[in-house]
Amino acid sequence: MSGNNETLSWKFYLLNILVLGAVLGLLEAALGGFIRHAGLPLRGPVVTAAGFAVMAAGLAIFKQARLIPGVTLVGIFSKWLAVPLLGLPVFCQANAHLAMLLNGACLYGGVSLFRKRITANPKVQGAVAGMAAFAGGTAFFALGRFLAPCRHLLALQNAGGAAYMLTRVVPAALLAALLFPLGYALGRRLEKWLLPLWLSRRSLLIPLATTFALACWGGTVLLTASGF
């Protein structure tokens, strides 16, 4: 990827992963819960694709593939935070954590491999995201049949591989391929606003970003407590 905002300091990196990771966790809880309660289809694929869009926005801003693991881990922490605070079983959110981890790992690998072509090419962005979502979903199905602490993963033991791929993995890949370029375009717009603000108001942005992340974490815990 051309351009490099990494030189703006490690604080800028932490700012990005803190905010975007908190948004990712809140989005997973809110969007996934809404789709489930509304009885709408494709909950997993839609949530996966929305997470990829968040990753794309951060990638457009920071322009370094190593942002992806950081955002993924903070997103997982955001969802895991509800477990001890609400006294839930340790493995209660394990399925969502595993899916996020695998998707983040596959996206990181894809972006690292095609980093020189991804910046100004939405088709490449979509292809990389689609392949990453497909690989992450396939790995989730393969591992989920053996690591099954939750009902969803336990159900995978009896699910047909072709049915799961067609109803979960393929739709997630297609939606990720569609939303990732849109998230990247949004990130480019945010970059034009965020970078000058970071350079001129750094002392203000850090506490604001921290407060925003704490608010997102609080929202994630409340949504989890409400059954989302």
CORCORQUI-V488382 format. One record per helix or strand of 2 or more residues. SS is the DSSP state (H for helix, E for strand). FROM is the first residue (numbers start at 1). TO is the last residue. If there is no record, write none. Layout:
BEGIN
[[SS FROM TO] [SS FROM TO]]
END
This chain:
BEGIN
[[H 6 8] [H 10 38] [H 43 62] [H 66 86] [H 94 113] [H 122 144] [H 151 156] [H 161 200] [H 202 225]]
END
